[in-house]
Amino acid sequence: MLAECDKIGDSTAFVEFSLKQILSALEYYLDMFGTYKKMKDNERLQYAKEKLKDTLFQRKDYIKTLRNISTAAASRDLESGVKQGILLKFGDKKLTKYQFI
């Protein structure tokens, strides 16, 4: 890519290529190590819904999906989702499972 741009004397294509590579790396980084604590509960619920789809899941699965969230925040999010009617709740305490509607 660089050799081609150098040959024609225009670096625009190389700069665009480089920026796409940087964007791809940043998206990968955010997906792997994102700071979900900065998201609001509705944003975290929406993100989890996209990842977990219509499967049954437990709080630990929600935490694993979001990575950097405390158990207390996860519990508040899930309870909020149930109250908002976007989550179904099955069971109680340690055996509780959830499913997005």
C-alpha positions in Angstrom: 0.0 0.0 0.0 2.7 2.4 1.0 4.8 1.6 -2.1 1.8 2.2 -4.4 1.1 5.6 -2.7 4.7 6.6 -2.9 4.8 5.6 -6.6 1.8 7.8 -7.5 2.8 10.6 -5.1 -0.4 10.6 -3.1 -0.6 9.3 0.5 -4.3 9.6 0.9 -5.0 5.9 0.4 -2.3 5.0 2.8 -3.6 7.4 5.5 -7.1 6.0 5.1 -5.8 2.4 5.3 -3.9 3.3 8.5 -6.9 4.9 10.1 -9.1 1.9 9.3 -6.5 -0.3 11.0 -6.4 1.9 14.1 -10.2 2.0 14.2 -10.3 -1.8 14.0 -7.8 -2.2 16.8 -9.7 0.3 19.0 -13.0 -1.5 18.4 -11.3 -4.8 19.3 -9.8 -3.3 22.5 -13.2 -1.9 23.5 -14.9 -5.2 22.9 -12.3 -7.0 25.0 -11.6 -4.5 27.7 -14.3 -1.9 27.4 -15.2 0.4 30.3 -18.8 -0.6 30.8 -19.0 1.1 34.2 -19.3 4.4 32.4 -22.4 3.2 30.7 -25.8 3.8 32.2 -27.9 0.8 33.3 -30.1 1.0 30.1 -27.0 1.2 27.9 -25.5 -1.9 29.7 -28.8 -3.7 29.4 -29.0 -2.9 25.6 -25.4 -4.1 25.1 -26.1 -7.3 27.0 -29.3 -7.9 25.0 -27.3 -7.7 21.8 -24.8 -10.2 23.1 -27.0 -12.6 25.0 -30.0 -12.4 22.6 -32.9 -14.6 23.8 -31.0 -17.1 25.9 -31.6 -17.8 29.6 -28.8 -16.3 31.6 -27.8 -15.7 35.2 -26.3 -12.6 36.9 -22.8 -14.2 36.5 -23.4 -14.4 32.7 -24.4 -10.7 32.7 -21.2 -9.8 34.6 -19.1 -11.9 32.2 -20.6 -10.2 29.2 -19.9 -6.7 30.6 -16.6 -7.7 32.2 -15.9 -4.5 34.3 -19.1 -4.3 36.4 -19.6 -5.0 40.1 -22.1 -7.6 41.3 -24.1 -4.9 43.0 -24.4 -2.9 39.8 -25.3 -6.1 37.9 -28.1 -6.8 40.4 -29.4 -3.3 40.1 -29.4 -3.4 36.3 -31.2 -6.7 36.2 -33.8 -5.6 38.7 -34.3 -2.4 36.6 -34.7 -4.5 33.5 -37.4 -6.6 35.1 -39.2 -3.5 36.4 -39.0 -1.9 32.9 -40.5 -5.1 31.4 -37.5 -5.8 29.1 -36.4 -8.8 31.1 -38.3 -11.9 32.3 -37.2 -13.3 35.7 -37.3 -17.0 36.6 -36.5 -18.3 40.0 -35.1 -16.7 43.1 -31.8 -15.9 44.7 -28.8 -18.0 43.4 -31.1 -19.9 41.0 -32.5 -16.8 39.3 -32.3 -16.7 35.6 -33.3 -13.9 33.2 -34.3 -13.7 29.6 -34.6 -10.6 27.4 -38.1 -10.1 25.8 
